[in-house]
């Protein structure tokens, strides 16, 4: 009896919308499922009744009934929701999705390949219309398989090495080049690079910019000054401690993302080393708190919100036009110079 009453209650709501808008229940159902055969005038009238009666259609039932096979759901899979950069990316994706009547389902995999696979499987089971993802590395088989299945995919922050796919990212090489060039221009030659894992294309590109700047200034590349680990606070802290204990300590540090930077700053302050008098530091990722640090942090700014919004726009275009040419969109970075660097005296 309970099941019958629940069904009857839902039917009554649907019937109430039909009576309010003076159309049939079937027409209300077609409006809810975005049937293109419904006239615009009828669509608007029924939508007004739905809003007035605060009727909430069941999304699962909609998907089962729908003939269009569109769910109005987008998947977003990112490596670290704690990273303020990816928070900005999420905001950008959600902003565009909401304006275009899509909902976003988010998975946070923490650079864990099994966890990433779990989220990709769940999102496929939800019949998402498309996916925005930061692949765990350049040969991410899980993401490659989705592309091969013709599921609309846009890679964000990093691409795939073996599969042609839509990508939106920043010019990582140029961003790193500008940071290292600045340090070299004020006399630094021993510059440590605290990097994320080089399986991630983002950090390979930043290393390339690091090397390119050294070459242009005639400074030999020293592999012992490059430290690659996880992209988190703990790694930044532990690597910076190691750097600060070197006999021939570097005069500057370039950190590969904002969490690595925070860890490095904690290690520097714990040893009572002064910035920039004793050591200079530049981070990749400029966050709102950068200007509030003591001293304010010099950093490479990348437009996370714009990147997320552009990725959602590209995904929408891929959903609408599956055969369009693949795009590789590269956004600009900007070096924000503040007080955390100083010339070698």
C-alpha positions as CSV (number, residue, x, y, z in Angstrom):
1,X,0.0,0.0,0.0
2,X,2.8,2.4,0.8
3,X,4.3,2.0,-2.7
4,X,0.9,2.7,-4.2
5,X,0.4,5.9,-2.1
6,X,3.9,7.2,-3.1
7,X,3.1,6.6,-6.8
8,X,-0.3,8.2,-6.4
9,X,1.3,11.3,-4.7
10,X,3.8,11.7,-7.6
11,X,1.0,11.3,-10.1
12,X,-1.1,13.9,-8.2
13,X,1.8,16.4,-8.4
14,X,2.1,15.8,-12.1
15,X,-1.7,16.1,-12.5
16,X,-1.7,19.3,-10.5
17,X,0.9,20.8,-12.9
18,X,-1.2,19.7,-15.9
19,X,-4.4,21.2,-14.4
20,X,-2.6,24.5,-13.4
21,X,-1.2,24.9,-16.9
22,X,-4.3,23.5,-18.7
23,X,-2.5,20.8,-20.6
24,X,-2.4,17.0,-20.5
25,X,-0.2,15.0,-18.1
26,X,1.6,13.7,-21.2
27,X,2.5,17.2,-22.3
28,X,3.8,18.0,-18.8
29,X,6.0,14.9,-19.0
30,X,7.3,15.9,-22.4
31,X,8.2,19.4,-21.1
32,X,10.1,17.9,-18.1
33,X,12.0,15.6,-20.5
34,X,12.8,18.5,-22.9
35,X,10.9,17.1,-25.9
36,X,11.8,19.3,-28.8
37,X,8.3,18.7,-30.3
38,X,6.7,20.9,-27.5
39,X,6.1,24.5,-28.7
40,X,7.9,27.3,-26.9
41,X,4.7,28.8,-25.7
42,X,3.6,25.5,-24.1
43,X,7.0,24.9,-22.7
44,X,7.0,28.3,-20.9
45,X,3.5,27.9,-19.6
46,X,4.2,24.5,-18.1
47,X,7.6,25.6,-16.6
48,X,5.7,28.5,-15.0
49,X,3.3,26.1,-13.4
50,X,6.1,23.8,-12.2
51,X,7.7,26.8,-10.6
52,X,4.5,28.1,-9.0
53,X,3.6,24.6,-7.6
54,X,7.3,23.9,-6.6
55,X,7.1,20.6,-8.3
56,X,10.3,18.6,-8.2
57,X,10.7,16.0,-11.0
58,X,12.5,12.7,-10.1
59,X,15.8,12.8,-12.0
60,X,16.2,9.0,-12.0
61,X,12.7,8.5,-13.4
62,X,13.4,11.2,-16.0
63,X,16.5,9.5,-17.2
64,X,14.7,6.2,-17.5
65,X,11.8,7.7,-19.5
66,X,13.9,10.1,-21.6
67,X,14.2,9.3,-25.4
68,X,17.0,11.9,-25.9
69,X,19.5,9.9,-23.8
70,X,20.7,13.2,-22.4
71,X,21.0,13.4,-18.6
72,X,22.1,17.0,-18.2
73,X,24.9,15.7,-15.9
74,X,28.6,16.5,-16.3
75,X,31.4,14.6,-14.5
76,X,34.4,16.4,-13.0
77,X,37.3,14.4,-11.7
78,X,40.2,16.3,-10.1
79,X,43.3,15.2,-8.2
80,X,43.1,17.4,-5.0
81,X,40.0,19.3,-3.8
82,X,42.2,20.8,-1.0
83,X,44.3,22.6,-3.6
84,X,42.9,26.1,-4.0
85,X,43.7,26.1,-7.7
86,X,41.4,23.2,-8.3
87,X,38.7,24.9,-6.1
88,X,38.8,27.7,-8.6
89,X,38.6,25.2,-11.5
90,X,35.5,23.6,-9.9
91,X,33.9,27.1,-9.5
92,X,34.5,27.8,-13.2
93,X,33.1,24.5,-14.4
94,X,30.0,24.8,-12.2
95,X,29.4,28.4,-13.2
96,X,29.2,27.6,-16.9
97,X,27.3,24.3,-16.3
98,X,24.6,26.0,-14.2
99,X,24.1,28.7,-16.8
100,X,23.4,26.0,-19.3
101,X,21.2,23.8,-17.2
102,X,23.7,21.1,-16.3
103,X,24.5,19.6,-12.9
104,X,28.0,18.6,-12.0
105,X,29.1,15.4,-10.2
106,X,32.6,15.7,-8.7
107,X,35.1,13.0,-7.9
108,X,38.4,13.8,-6.0
109,X,41.0,11.0,-6.5
110,X,44.1,12.4,-4.6
111,X,46.5,11.0,-7.3
112,X,45.2,7.5,-6.4
113,X,44.8,5.5,-9.6
114,X,42.3,3.0,-8.1
115,X,40.2,5.8,-6.7
116,X,40.3,7.6,-10.1
117,X,39.1,4.4,-11.8
118,X,36.2,4.1,-9.2
119,X,35.0,7.6,-10.0
120,X,35.2,7.1,-13.7
121,X,33.2,3.9,-13.4
122,X,30.6,5.6,-11.2
123,X,30.2,8.5,-13.6
124,X,29.8,6.2,-16.6
125,X,27.1,4.3,-14.7
126,X,25.3,7.6,-14.2
127,X,25.2,8.1,-18.0
128,X,26.9,11.5,-17.8
129,X,26.7,13.6,-20.9
130,X,30.4,14.4,-20.7
131,X,33.5,14.4,-18.5
132,X,36.1,17.0,-17.5
133,X,39.2,15.4,-16.0
134,X,42.7,16.1,-14.9
135,X,44.3,12.7,-15.9
136,X,46.4,11.0,-13.3
137,X,49.3,11.0,-15.8
138,X,49.9,11.3,-19.5
139,X,49.1,7.6,-20.3
140,X,45.9,7.4,-18.2
141,X,44.2,4.3,-19.6
142,X,41.0,5.0,-17.8
143,X,40.5,8.3,-19.5
144,X,41.9,7.0,-22.8
145,X,39.2,4.3,-22.8
146,X,36.4,6.9,-22.3
147,X,37.7,8.9,-25.3
148,X,37.8,5.7,-27.4
149,X,34.2,5.0,-26.4
150,X,33.3,8.4,-27.9
151,X,32.2,9.8,-24.5
152,X,32.8,13.6,-24.7
153,X,35.9,14.3,-22.7
154,X,37.9,17.5,-22.0
155,X,41.2,17.2,-20.2
156,X,42.1,20.1,-17.8
157,X,45.5,21.2,-16.5
158,X,47.1,18.3,-18.3
159,X,46.5,16.2,-21.5
160,X,47.1,12.7,-22.7
161,X,50.2,11.7,-24.6
162,X,48.8,9.0,-26.9
163,X,45.2,10.0,-27.6
164,X,43.9,13.1,-29.3
165,X,41.5,14.9,-26.9
166,X,40.2,18.4,-26.1
167,X,42.6,20.0,-23.6
168,X,42.6,23.3,-21.7
169,X,45.6,24.2,-19.6
170,X,48.1,27.1,-19.1
171,X,51.5,27.6,-20.7
172,X,53.4,25.8,-17.9
173,X,56.8,26.1,-19.6
174,X,56.5,29.9,-20.1
175,X,55.2,30.3,-16.5
176,X,58.2,28.5,-15.0
177,X,60.6,30.2,-17.5
178,X,59.4,33.7,-16.3
179,X,59.9,32.7,-12.6
180,X,63.4,31.3,-13.1
181,X,64.4,34.1,-15.4
182,X,63.5,36.6,-12.7
183,X,65.6,34.9,-10.2
184,X,68.5,34.6,-12.6
185,X,68.2,38.3,-13.5
186,X,68.8,39.3,-9.9
187,X,71.9,37.1,-9.5
188,X,70.6,33.7,-8.3
189,X,72.4,30.7,-9.9
190,X,71.7,27.9,-7.5
191,X,67.9,27.6,-7.7
192,X,66.2,24.6,-6.2
193,X,63.0,23.3,-7.9
194,X,60.5,21.5,-5.7
195,X,58.3,19.7,-8.2
196,X,55.4,17.3,-8.4
197,X,55.7,13.8,-9.9
198,X,57.2,13.9,-13.4
199,X,54.6,11.3,-14.5
200,X,52.3,14.3,-14.6
201,X,52.8,16.3,-17.8
202,X,52.3,19.6,-16.0
203,X,55.5,19.2,-14.1
204,X,57.5,18.0,-17.1
205,X,56.5,21.3,-18.8
206,X,57.5,23.3,-15.8
207,X,60.9,21.5,-15.6
208,X,61.3,22.4,-19.3
209,X,60.8,26.1,-18.5
210,X,63.2,25.8,-15.6
211,X,65.9,24.3,-17.9
212,X,65.2,26.8,-20.7
213,X,65.8,29.8,-18.4
214,X,69.0,28.4,-17.1
215,X,70.2,27.8,-20.6
216,X,69.4,31.3,-21.8
217,X,71.4,32.7,-18.8
218,X,74.3,30.4,-19.4
219,X,73.9,28.5,-16.1
220,X,74.5,24.8,-16.2
221,X,71.6,22.5,-15.2
222,X,72.2,20.8,-11.9
223,X,70.0,17.7,-11.5
224,X,70.8,17.6,-7.8
225,X,68.7,20.8,-7.3
226,X,65.5,19.2,-8.7
227,X,63.3,17.4,-6.2
228,X,60.1,15.6,-7.4
229,X,57.5,14.0,-5.1
230,X,53.8,14.2,-4.4
231,X,52.1,17.6,-4.9
232,X,51.1,18.1,-1.3
233,X,52.0,20.2,1.8
234,X,53.9,17.4,3.5
235,X,56.2,16.9,0.4
236,X,56.9,20.6,0.2
237,X,57.9,20.7,3.9
238,X,60.1,17.6,3.8
239,X,61.9,18.6,0.5
240,X,62.5,22.2,1.7
241,X,64.0,20.8,5.0
242,X,66.4,18.7,2.9
243,X,67.3,21.7,0.7
244,X,67.9,23.9,3.7
245,X,70.3,21.4,5.2
246,X,72.6,21.2,2.2
247,X,76.2,22.3,2.8
248,X,76.0,24.4,-0.4
249,X,72.5,25.7,0.1
250,X,70.6,27.1,-2.9
251,X,70.0,30.8,-2.7
252,X,66.5,30.5,-4.1
253,X,63.6,28.0,-4.3
254,X,61.0,27.6,-7.1
255,X,58.0,25.5,-5.9
256,X,55.8,23.7,-8.3
257,X,52.4,24.4,-6.8
258,X,50.7,26.3,-3.9
259,X,50.6,23.3,-1.5
260,X,54.3,22.6,-2.1
261,X,54.9,26.3,-1.5
262,X,53.1,26.3,1.8
263,X,55.1,23.3,3.0
264,X,58.3,25.0,1.9
265,X,57.4,28.2,3.7
266,X,56.7,26.3,6.9
267,X,60.1,24.6,6.8
268,X,61.9,27.9,6.1
269,X,60.1,29.7,9.0
270,X,60.7,26.7,11.4
271,X,64.5,27.2,10.9
272,X,64.2,31.0,11.4
273,X,65.6,31.6,7.9
274,X,64.6,35.0,6.7
275,X,62.8,35.6,3.3
276,X,64.2,37.1,1.2
277,X,67.4,38.1,3.1
278,X,68.6,34.5,3.5
279,X,66.7,32.8,0.7
280,X,64.3,33.8,-2.1
281,X,61.2,31.9,-3.1
282,X,58.8,32.0,-6.0
283,X,55.7,29.7,-6.2
284,X,53.7,28.4,-9.2
285,X,50.1,29.3,-8.4
286,X,49.1,32.7,-7.1
287,X,46.4,32.4,-4.4
288,X,44.4,35.2,-2.6
289,X,46.5,34.7,0.5
290,X,49.8,35.2,-1.3
291,X,49.7,39.0,-0.7
292,X,48.9,38.5,3.0
293,X,52.0,36.4,3.7
294,X,55.0,38.0,5.5
295,X,56.7,38.8,3.2
296,X,54.1,38.8,0.3
297,X,54.8,35.9,-2.0
298,X,56.0,36.3,-5.6
299,X,54.1,33.7,-7.7
300,X,53.1,32.6,-11.1
301,X,49.4,33.3,-11.5
302,X,47.3,30.8,-13.5
303,X,43.6,31.5,-14.2
304,X,41.9,28.5,-12.5
305,X,38.3,29.9,-12.8
306,X,38.7,30.7,-16.5
307,X,40.3,27.4,-17.1
308,X,37.3,25.6,-15.5
309,X,34.8,27.7,-17.4
310,X,36.5,27.2,-20.7
311,X,36.7,23.4,-20.1
312,X,32.9,23.3,-19.5
313,X,32.3,25.4,-22.6
314,X,34.4,23.1,-24.7
315,X,32.7,20.1,-23.3
316,X,29.3,21.6,-24.0
317,X,30.4,22.2,-27.6
318,X,31.7,18.6,-27.9
319,X,28.3,17.3,-26.6
320,X,26.4,19.4,-29.2
321,X,28.8,18.7,-32.0
322,X,30.7,15.4,-31.4
323,X,32.6,15.5,-34.7
324,X,34.1,19.0,-34.4
325,X,37.9,19.3,-34.5
326,X,39.8,18.7,-31.2
327,X,41.0,21.8,-29.5
328,X,44.2,22.4,-27.5
329,X,43.6,25.7,-25.6
330,X,46.6,27.2,-23.8
331,X,45.9,30.1,-21.4
332,X,48.5,32.6,-20.3
333,X,50.2,32.8,-16.9
334,X,51.4,36.0,-15.2
335,X,54.4,36.4,-12.9
336,X,53.3,38.5,-9.8
337,X,56.4,40.0,-8.3
338,X,56.1,40.9,-4.6
339,X,58.6,40.8,-1.7
340,X,59.8,37.2,-1.4
341,X,62.7,37.6,-3.8
342,X,65.8,39.8,-3.5
343,X,69.1,40.3,-5.4
344,X,72.2,38.4,-4.4
345,X,74.4,40.9,-2.6
